[in-house]
């Protein structure tokens, strides 16, 4: 019998650790032993097999990806703040100047050689 979500079968969240998966499996097997509930045990075993190894868990997580819910705009948009704040002025002033620069080598030209041999 196919199932949609092995995490739901074992009663886990998607962020469960490997230890939590193993613990949930053994707890579920105690509740649905194969002798008394073979269908339930098979469902639990299939869910555990799909989450047991990291490779199988990654494949299962890829198959369970669902598209995001449709976008709905908020009912009341907050008013835009169009006023000028002092922090904005300071940020603009810092952006337009080089006061925080530490390397000024590009601003200087090489000193010409004024010795008589160079003339």
N, C-alpha and C positions, 0 to 999 in steps of 0.2 A: 504494500500500500504506500503510495508516494505521500510525502509530507512536504509542507511548505518551508518550515523553519526548524532546523534541529535545535537551535537555542531554546525555542518555545517548548519543544518536546522534553528537553532536560530541565526546563524552568530556569534558564540562565539569561544573563544579559550579554550583549555582544562584547563587552569588555572583560569577560570572565577569563581567569588564568587557566593554564593547563591543569593545575591542581584542583581548581574549582570544577572543571569539566569532569575530571576523573571522580571526584567526590559526588557530584550530582548523578553520574552514571551508576555508581554502586548503590546510592540511595534509591534511585529509581528501580534498579534491578531487585532490591529487597522488597519494594512495594509490588512489583510485577514479575514474579519469578517465572522462568520458562515452563515449569511444570503446570502451573495453574493458569497463566495468561500468556500463551505463546505468541499471540498477535501483538500484545503490548510489549512483550520482551523484544520481539523482532523490530518493532518501531523504535524502541530505545536503543537497541544495538546498532541499527542503521544510523541513527542520529549520532551516536558516540563514534562510530567509524568515520563519519564525515567530519568530525572535529578532533579526532585523536592526535594526528600528527600535524605539525605546522604547515606542511604542504597541502594536506587535505583540508585543513581549516581555511587556508588562503583561497583555495579553489571554491570552497563552500561560500566564503564571504563574497567572492566575486560574483557568484551566481545569485546571491541574495540582494544585490544592490538594487535599490528602487529609485525611480526618479523623484526629485524633490517635489513637494506639494506646489500647486500653482500659486503664482504670485498674486497677492491681494494688497492693494495700496491701503495704508492706514486711513482711517475715517477722517481724522482731523490732523492735518499737517501743522507742525509748530511754525510760528511766524519766523521769518528770516531776520537775523540780527545784522543789519546793515550799518550799524554805528562803528566808528573808528575807535579802537582801544589803544591805550598806551603801549601794550605789548606788541601790537601790530606795527606801530611806528618804530619801536626798537628793533624788531625783526627786519624791517625794511632797511633801516640804517645799517645794521650789521651786514646785510646781504650786499649793500652797495659799496661798502668800504673794505679795505684790506687790513683792518686793525688786528685781526686774529691770525694773520698770516705770519709764518715764522721763517720762510725761505725767501729772501729778497735778492738772491743772486741774479735772477733774470732781469732785474731792473738796472743793473750796472753794466756799462760797456768796458771792454778791456782798456787798460791804460796804454796809450800809444808809446812806442819806444822813441824817446827824444834824444838819444845819445848821438854824437856826431857820426858814429859809424853807420847808423841807420839812415842818415840824411843823404 
